[in-house]
Amino acid sequence: MKASNYESRSEDDGSTSAIHGRAVFRQFYLREKKMRIDTRLAIRQVLSGTLFTIGVLLSSQLIAAERTLVVDPLTTGPYAVGSSNFTTSGSAVSAVLAEGLDAGQLQQGINHNGELRYISELLAFPDDAFSFQMLVPNDSALYGASAGSLVSYTGYILYPTTQTNTRTGYDVFIPPSLPHMQVEGEQPLFADETKKFPMLVYSHGQGDHPTAAQLDFLIQLASHGYVVVALYHGDNRFGGTEGRQFNLRPLAIKTAIDEILADAAYSSHIDAEKIGGLGQSFGGATMLALLGAKKVNPDFSSVFANTLLETTVDPRIKAAATTVPYLGQGVYAFLGSGGTGAATVDRPFMANSANVDTVADYSKVQQAMANIPGVKYLVEYDGEGHSMSDGAVNDAHTWTKVFLDAFIKQDATAIETLSQLKSVSDSGADSLVLVTEPAVSSTSPVAATFADNQLTVSGVAVGDVSYDVVLSAVSLIDPITFSLASADIAIDATAIAGSFANGILTIPLLVVGSTSYSITLSLTSESPVEFVLAGATEL
C-alpha cells in the first residue's frame, strides 16, 4: 500500500467554548480541513453481499499483521521558519585567522595552547544569540578537568514564523542560511502568538556542527510546527579519550532546555510537556544517555573493567529518534559489553542504522536495541555506511518525522502511520527489523459501543475540549459510513474514548457485542458530517 507525502500540517485544534451541539463539532472539522492533507491511510476490502452485521464487516477490514504502508519522503511543511540571531563578527574572524586558526576549528572547538577555543567568541551579538555558560558539576569521574568550571555553549533556535516575516536569511559561513534571522535587539516572531509548539533538541556528531544538510533537515522540521534547538557541542575542545568529551554533551542538552524554558520570549510559545530529541552519530548516543542509558568511558581502565556510568538523564525528553547512532567500534562498546547499558532506557527510542557502518558498529547497535526494555524501533539501511546516501538519509528523516509526530505531538495520523509503516519510497533500502510498540491499554474503563446502528463515543478529545458523540450508521456495505447524530460537551471531561485530529477519528476501544476493536474513521464530508471506516483491528 502506498500513501502520499507524509506530513502533519496541523496541530490539534482546541477551543474553550462551552457551546453545545453539532454546529460546534462541525466547526472543528472546518478548521482542521484548512490544514489537513490526504494521508491515504484507509484500508478497505470489497465486501460481497448487501447487509452484514457490523462485527463481520469489522473483521473483514482487520489491519494485516505484516506492515504494508509505503510513504513518500518528507517534504517542507506549511510554516515559514524563523531563527535566533547568530551573527558573526568579521573582526573576530580576522583575529582568529591572524593566529593561524580558522572559523571551522572554532565551530568544532579546539584546545589551542591549553586554551579551550569555541565558536561563541566569534559572535557579534552574544547577548542576542542563544548562548550560555554552563556550570559543570564538581564530579571529576564524569567531567575530568572541566569539573566545577564554566563551559561555553551556543547554538540556534528555529521556530515556526509568520508567512509575512520580512527578516532576511543569514549564512553561517556556508549555506544554507538561517532563515528569517533575528538581528540585534529583535524578538522571535512566532506564527501564532497564542499557540504553544512542541520542541525538539538536536545533537550532532562528534567534532561536527549543525550546518549544511543537518541545518536543512532542522529547518524542515521547524516548518512542520516544531521549535528546534541545535547546539554546537565544540567536542574538539576535549581529548578523544577523555570521558568529558561525551559526558558534557547530555548535560549541555539538559542545560539548553533549562535556558530556553527560562526565556519568556520563547517559553511562552513552547509546550514543555512535548519535548523530543534527535541526534546523529555521537548525537544519537547523547540522546540515549538522556533517556537513561549508561555508558563506558573510552579510557583503557574503564573499557577493561566495563565500568558503566550514568551521565545526565532528562525526563522532559519524552522520546528520541536518531540516525547512525554511535554505540562503539571494535573493542570499545560504548554502552558496555553486550550493550547492557541500554537496559535502563525508559522512553521510546528509534535508531536508523546502516548495516555496513564501520564507524558506528552496527552489531553494537543491534545489541543495545535488544536490551532496551520498552518501546523501540530499529530501521536498517542495507548496504549503507556511516555517511549514508542521499536517498537513505531522506528515508531516515521521514521515519524520524513520523516517530516524533507520534510520540511528541501525539498526532493521531502519525500514530496510525507509524503502526503500519513498512518503508519510505526514496532510494534507500530501509526496513524495520526490530520493533516493540506501545502496549494497548486493556484497563481503560472508557469504551465506545456499537448497538442498534449507532456508534456511541463518550468523550472525543478535540484539542482541549471533549465531546460526547453519537454517530448513526448510514451504510453497512463497504465503504462503511456513519453520519454525525449529536455532539455535546462531555458530561465527564476525564473520560476519553476517542480523539479527533487531522480529519481522523481514532477510537482505541470499540465494543461490538462480545468482541472489541480498535478503529479509525476518516472524515469525508463536513455537510453533512460523515465518516468512513478507515481501519479496524480486533483486540
C-alpha positions in Angstrom: 0.0 0.0 0.0 1.4 3.4 -0.9 0.5 6.7 0.9 1.1 10.2 -0.4 3.7 12.5 1.3 3.6 12.0 5.0 3.0 15.4 6.6 1.3 16.6 9.7 0.3 20.0 8.7 -1.9 20.8 11.6 -1.8 20.7 15.3 -4.7 19.5 17.5 -7.1 22.4 17.3 -8.9 23.4 20.5 -11.5 25.8 21.9 -12.7 26.8 25.3 -16.2 27.4 24.1 -18.9 25.7 26.0 -21.4 25.9 23.1 -23.2 22.7 22.7 -24.3 20.7 19.6 -23.5 19.7 16.1 -22.5 23.1 14.8 -19.6 23.4 17.3 -18.3 19.9 16.5 -18.5 20.7 12.7 -16.6 23.9 13.4 -13.6 21.8 14.4 -13.9 19.9 11.1 -13.8 23.0 9.1 -10.8 24.4 11.0 -9.0 21.0 10.5 -9.9 21.0 6.8 -7.9 24.1 6.1 -4.6 22.4 7.1 -5.4 18.7 6.5 -3.7 16.7 3.7 -4.7 13.3 2.4 -2.6 10.6 4.1 -4.5 7.8 2.4 -4.4 5.5 5.3 -7.8 3.9 4.6 -7.5 0.1 4.5 -10.6 -1.3 2.7 -11.7 -4.5 1.1 -14.5 -5.1 -1.3 -17.3 -6.9 0.6 -19.8 -9.1 -1.2 -23.5 -9.1 -0.3 -25.8 -6.3 0.7 -26.0 -6.4 4.5 -23.8 -7.9 7.2 -23.6 -7.5 10.9 -21.1 -4.8 12.0 -18.9 -7.4 13.7 -18.5 -9.3 10.4 -17.7 -6.1 8.5 -15.1 -5.1 11.0 -13.5 -8.5 11.0 -13.1 -8.3 7.2 -11.3 -5.0 7.5 -8.7 -6.0 10.0 -5.2 -4.5 9.6 -2.8 -7.1 8.4 -0.1 -8.1 10.9 2.6 -7.6 8.3 3.3 -4.0 7.5 2.4 -2.8 4.0 2.4 1.0 4.2 5.0 2.8 2.0 5.1 6.6 2.2 6.8 9.3 0.1 9.8 11.2 1.5 9.3 14.1 3.8 8.7 17.4 2.2 8.6 21.0 3.6 5.7 21.8 6.0 3.2 24.6 6.0 5.1 27.1 8.2 7.7 29.6 7.3 10.7 29.3 9.6 12.4 32.0 11.7 15.7 31.8 13.6 17.5 33.3 16.6 20.5 35.6 16.0 23.8 34.1 15.1 25.7 37.0 13.5 29.4 36.5 13.4 31.9 39.3 13.8 34.2 40.0 10.8 36.9 41.5 13.1 36.8 38.5 15.4 37.1 36.1 12.4 40.1 38.1 11.2 41.8 38.0 14.6 41.4 34.2 14.7 42.9 33.9 11.2 45.8 36.0 12.3 46.5 33.4 15.0 46.8 30.7 12.4 43.4 29.3 13.2 40.1 29.4 11.3 36.4 29.6 11.9 35.9 25.9 11.2 38.2 24.9 14.0 36.2 27.1 16.4 32.9 25.6 15.2 34.3 22.2 16.2 36.1 23.5 19.2 39.8 23.4 19.7 42.3 23.2 22.6 44.8 25.8 21.4 47.9 26.0 23.6 45.9 24.9 26.6 43.0 27.3 26.0 39.6 26.0 25.1 38.5 27.9 22.0 35.0 27.9 20.7 32.6 29.4 18.2 31.0 31.7 20.8 34.0 34.0 20.6 33.1 34.9 17.0 29.5 36.1 17.8 28.9 39.7 17.1 25.9 40.0 19.5 26.3 37.3 22.1 23.5 38.7 24.2 21.1 38.3 21.3 22.2 34.8 20.4 21.2 31.6 22.2 24.3 31.4 24.2 25.1 30.4 27.8 27.8 29.5 30.3 27.2 26.0 31.8 28.4 25.4 35.4 29.7 21.8 35.3 29.1 19.7 38.5 32.2 19.0 40.6 32.4 15.4 39.5 35.8 14.6 38.1 34.9 11.0 37.3 32.4 12.3 34.8 33.8 15.6 33.7 37.6 15.4 34.3 39.3 18.8 34.2 36.0 20.5 33.4 34.5 19.5 36.8 33.4 22.6 38.7 34.2 25.0 35.9 32.2 27.1 33.4 31.9 25.9 29.8 30.5 28.0 27.0 27.8 26.8 24.6 25.8 28.4 21.8 23.5 27.4 19.0 20.4 28.2 17.1 16.7 28.3 17.8 14.5 27.6 14.8 10.7 28.1 15.0 7.5 28.5 13.0 7.1 32.1 11.9 4.6 34.1 10.0 4.4 34.0 6.2 4.8 37.7 6.2 8.1 37.7 8.1 10.4 40.0 6.1 13.6 39.3 8.1 16.4 38.1 5.8 18.4 34.9 5.9 22.0 34.7 7.2 24.7 32.3 6.1 26.9 31.0 9.0 30.0 30.8 6.7 28.3 28.3 4.3 24.7 27.7 3.0 22.0 27.0 3.9 21.0 30.3 5.5 19.5 30.7 8.9 16.0 31.7 7.7 14.4 35.0 8.7 17.1 35.5 11.3 16.5 38.0 14.1 19.0 40.8 14.1 20.4 42.7 17.1 17.6 43.5 19.6 14.8 41.7 17.8 12.5 39.2 19.4 11.2 36.0 17.9 8.2 36.4 15.7 6.0 33.2 16.0 3.4 32.1 13.5 0.7 32.2 16.2 1.2 34.3 19.3 -1.4 32.3 21.1 -0.1 28.9 20.3 2.4 26.6 22.1 4.5 24.4 19.8 6.3 21.1 20.6 10.1 21.4 20.9 13.0 19.3 19.6 16.6 19.3 20.8 19.2 18.2 18.3 22.7 16.8 18.9 25.2 16.5 16.0 28.0 14.0 15.5 31.5 14.1 17.2 33.6 17.0 16.1 30.8 18.3 13.8 28.4 21.2 13.9 24.8 21.9 12.9 25.3 23.3 9.5 24.9 22.2 5.8 22.5 19.3 5.3 21.9 18.9 9.0 20.6 22.5 9.2 18.4 21.8 6.1 16.7 19.0 8.0 16.2 21.0 11.2 14.6 23.8 9.2 12.3 21.3 7.6 11.2 20.0 11.0 10.5 23.6 12.1 8.4 24.1 9.0 6.1 21.3 10.4 5.4 23.1 13.6 8.3 22.4 15.9 10.6 24.7 17.8 14.1 23.2 17.2 17.2 23.9 19.3 20.6 22.9 17.9 23.8 23.3 19.9 27.4 23.5 18.8 28.9 20.9 21.2 32.5 22.0 20.5 33.7 18.5 21.1 37.3 19.0 20.0 38.0 21.3 23.0 38.4 18.0 24.8 40.6 14.9 24.1 39.0 11.9 22.3 40.0 9.6 25.1 38.6 11.9 27.8 35.3 10.9 29.2 34.2 14.5 29.4 34.2 14.9 25.6 30.9 12.9 25.6 29.8 13.3 29.2 29.4 17.1 28.8 27.0 16.5 25.9 23.9 15.3 27.6 24.5 17.9 30.4 24.7 20.6 27.7 21.4 19.5 26.1 19.7 19.5 29.5 21.1 23.0 30.3 19.9 24.2 26.9 16.4 23.1 27.7 16.6 24.9 31.0 17.8 28.0 29.3 15.1 28.2 26.6 12.3 27.4 29.1 13.6 30.2 31.3 13.4 32.7 28.4 9.8 34.0 28.2 10.3 35.2 24.6 10.5 31.5 23.6 9.0 29.6 26.5 5.6 31.3 26.1 5.4 29.5 22.7 6.7 26.1 23.8 4.7 23.2 25.1 7.0 22.0 27.8 5.1 18.7 28.0 6.0 17.9 24.4 9.8 17.8 24.1 11.6 15.4 21.9 15.2 14.6 20.9 17.0 13.8 17.8 20.7 13.1 17.1 23.2 11.9 14.6 26.1 9.5 15.3 27.6 10.7 18.6 24.4 12.8 19.0 22.4 9.5 18.8 24.4 8.2 21.8 23.8 11.6 23.5 20.0 11.0 23.2 20.3 7.5 24.6 22.1 8.9 27.6 19.4 11.5 28.2 16.8 8.7 28.0 18.6 6.8 30.8 21.4 4.7 29.1 24.6 4.1 30.9 28.0 4.3 29.1 31.6 3.3 29.5 34.3 6.0 29.4 36.8 5.4 26.5 40.0 5.2 28.6 41.7 1.8 28.9 40.9 1.0 32.5 37.2 1.8 32.1 36.9 -0.3 28.9 38.8 -3.2 30.5 36.6 -3.1 33.7 33.4 -2.5 31.7 32.6 0.3 34.1 29.1 1.7 33.4 28.3 5.3 34.3 25.2 7.3 34.2 25.8 10.8 32.8 22.8 13.1 32.6 19.2 12.0 32.3 16.4 14.4 31.4 12.8 13.1 31.8 11.4 16.1 30.0 12.6 14.5 26.7 9.6 12.1 26.0 11.2 10.2 23.1 14.2 10.4 20.7 15.0 9.4 17.1 18.5 9.0 15.8 20.4 8.4 12.6 23.5 6.2 12.6 23.9 6.3 16.4 27.4 5.7 17.5 27.5 2.9 20.2 31.0 1.8 19.8 33.6 0.5 17.4 35.9 -2.5 17.5 36.7 -3.5 21.1 35.0 -0.4 22.5 31.4 -1.0 23.5 30.0 2.5 24.3 27.1 1.0 26.3 29.2 -1.7 27.9 29.7 -5.3 26.9 26.7 -6.7 25.1 25.0 -3.2 25.1 23.7 -3.8 28.6 23.9 -0.1 29.4 20.7 0.4 27.2 18.7 -1.7 29.7 17.9 1.5 31.7 16.4 3.4 28.7 12.8 4.1 29.8 11.3 6.1 26.9 10.6 5.4 23.2 13.7 5.3 21.0 14.3 5.0 17.3 17.6 4.1 15.6 18.1 4.5 11.8 21.2 2.4 11.3 23.4 1.4 8.4 24.3 -2.3 8.3 27.8 -1.9 6.8 28.7 1.1 9.0 32.4 0.8 10.0 32.3 3.9 12.3 29.2 3.2 14.3 29.4 -0.6 14.5 26.0 -2.0 13.5 26.4 -5.1 15.7 26.7 -2.9 18.7 23.5 -1.0 17.8 21.7 -4.4 17.5 22.9 -5.4 20.9 21.8 -2.2 22.5 18.4 -2.2 20.9 17.9 -5.8 22.1 18.5 -4.5 25.6 16.1 -1.6 25.6 13.1 -3.0 27.5 10.4 -0.6 26.2 9.2 1.0 23.0 11.9 0.9 20.3 12.2 0.9 16.5 15.3 -0.2 14.6 15.3 0.7 10.9 18.1 -1.0 9.0 19.6 0.5 5.8 21.0 -2.3 3.7 24.4 -1.7 2.1 24.8 1.8 3.7 27.8 3.1 5.6 28.1 5.8 8.2 27.8 8.5 5.6 24.5 7.3 4.1 23.4 8.0 0.6 21.1 10.9 0.0 18.1 8.5 -0.6 18.8 6.7 2.7 19.1 10.0 4.5 15.8 11.1 3.1 14.2 7.8 4.3 15.7 8.2 7.8 14.4 11.8 8.0 10.9 10.6 7.1 11.0 7.8 9.7 12.2 10.3 12.2 9.4 12.8 11.5 6.7 10.1 11.7 8.1 8.9 15.0 8.4 12.4 16.5 4.9 13.3 15.4 3.6 10.1 17.0 5.4 10.4 20.3 5.9 14.1 20.8 3.0 15.7 19.0 0.8 12.7 19.8 -0.7 13.2 16.4 -3.4 10.6 15.6 -2.5 10.3 11.9 1.2 9.8 12.8 0.4 7.2 15.3 -1.6 5.3 12.7 1.1 5.7 10.1 3.9 4.5 12.4 1.9 1.4 13.3 1.6 0.5 9.6 4.8 1.9 8.1 7.0 -0.6 6.2 9.3 1.7 4.3 9.9 5.1 2.6 9.8 5.3 -1.2 13.2 7.1 -1.7 16.2 5.1 -3.0 17.4 3.9 0.5 16.9 0.2 1.2 15.2 0.8 4.6 13.4 -1.8 6.5 12.0 -2.1 10.1 13.9 -5.0 11.6 13.1 -4.7 15.3 10.1 -3.1 16.9 8.4 -3.0 20.3 5.3 -0.9 20.0 3.4 0.8 22.8 1.1 -1.6 24.6 -2.6 -1.1 24.1 -4.2 -0.4 27.4 -6.6 -3.1 28.5 -7.5 -1.5 31.7 -9.2 1.7 30.4 -12.8 1.8 31.6 -13.8 4.0 28.7 -15.1 2.2 25.7 -17.1 3.2 22.7 -20.1 0.9 21.8 -22.0 0.0 18.7 -25.6 -1.1 19.0 -28.8 -0.5 17.1 -26.9 1.0 14.2 -25.5 3.7 16.5 -21.8 4.3 17.4 -21.6 6.0 20.8 -18.3 7.6 21.9 -18.4 9.2 25.3 -15.5 11.6 25.3 -13.9 12.6 22.0 -10.9 14.8 22.6 -10.7 17.7 20.1 -7.8 19.8 21.3 -8.6 20.9 24.8 -12.3 20.1 24.7 -14.1 16.7 24.8 -17.4 15.8 23.3 -19.9 13.0 23.8 -20.6 11.9 20.2 -23.2 9.7 18.6 -22.7 8.5 15.0 -25.5 6.8 13.1 -24.7 4.1 10.6 -25.6 5.3 7.0 -24.3 2.2 5.2 -23.0 -1.2 6.5 -21.8 -2.0 3.0 -18.3 -1.1 2.1 -17.4 1.7 2.5 -19.0 1.6 5.9 -20.3 5.1 6.5 -21.5 7.0 9.6 -23.1 10.4 10.0 -23.0 12.7 13.0 -26.2 12.4 15.0 -25.1 14.5 18.0 -22.1 16.1 19.7 -22.4 17.7 23.1 -19.8 19.0 25.5 -18.8 15.8 27.5 -20.5 15.2 30.8 -17.3 13.7 32.2 -14.3 15.5 30.8 -11.9 12.9 32.3 -13.5 10.0 30.4 -11.9 9.9 26.9 -12.9 7.2 24.5 -11.5 8.7 21.3 -9.7 11.6 19.7 -10.1 13.7 16.6 -7.2 15.3 14.7 -6.2 15.9 11.1 -9.5 14.5 9.9 -9.1 11.2 11.6 -11.4 10.0 14.5 -9.4 7.4 16.5 -11.3 5.0 18.8 -8.9 2.7 20.7 -11.6 0.5 22.2 -14.9 -0.2 20.5 -17.1 -3.0 21.9 -19.4 -4.7 19.5 -21.3 -7.5 21.3 -18.6 -9.7 22.8 -15.8 -8.5 20.5 -13.6 -5.5 20.9 -11.9 -3.5 18.2 -9.5 -0.5 17.8 -10.8 1.5 14.8 -10.1 4.7 12.9 -12.7 6.7 10.9 -11.8 9.2 8.2 -13.8 12.4 7.7 -15.2 12.5 4.2 -17.8 15.3 4.4 -18.5 18.4 6.5 -22.1 19.0 5.4 -23.5 16.6 6.4 -20.7 15.5 8.7 -19.8 11.9 7.6 -17.1 9.4 8.3 -16.0 6.2 6.6 -14.3 3.3 8.4 -10.6 3.5 7.6 -9.2 0.7 9.6 -10.0 -1.8 12.3 -8.0 -4.2 14.4 -9.6 -6.9 16.6 -8.3 -6.7 20.2 
